[in-house]
Amino acid sequence: MKRALLILSILTILVLGCTPPMVHYHGLKPVYPYGKQDLAQHVDTIQPEFKWEPAVEDGITYDFAIWKAPEKRVAGENSWGELVYYRLNLRDTIHRIETPLEYNTYYHWSVRKRRDNNVSSWSVFDSTLVSMMGTFYLKNSAFRFKTPKK
């Protein structure tokens, strides 16, 4: 009985340690880069191309923004950082930025729907990660990425 309980406990720890994050998107879903659970996807250029899933409504254009992530994060603070790139009324769901970003730097990006002067909220995600260290939550997070080293 004790041995079975020990085996069950070890299996539970292994499963919880390997559980992928549960992610829920609000708004348009990113295709690339898609950094989740506050882990940044690395891009291979300082002028990356961004992709997101299209809106289902007709007559929609997209607003796109990039924020330079703050160097120090404050617990409980939901700042995406300094706005460094912004485009309005994009017609496609793919956008290569025209202005180079900084090397080896973390950024957040998001996109929102626009119809004339009516705009949606910025697309974000919520994530829950269960691990051996505990349960971690992210709410209203923009999509995170990191530029390459020089």
Buried (B, 14 or more C-beta within 10 A) or exposed (E): EEEEEEEEEEEEEEEBEEBEBEBEBBBBBBEBBBBBBEEBBEBEEBEBEBBBBEBEEEEBBBBBBBBBBBEEEEEEEEEBBEEBBEBEEBEEBEBEBEEEBEEEBBBBBBBBBBEEEEBBEBBBBBBBBBEEEEEEEBEEBBBBBBBBEE
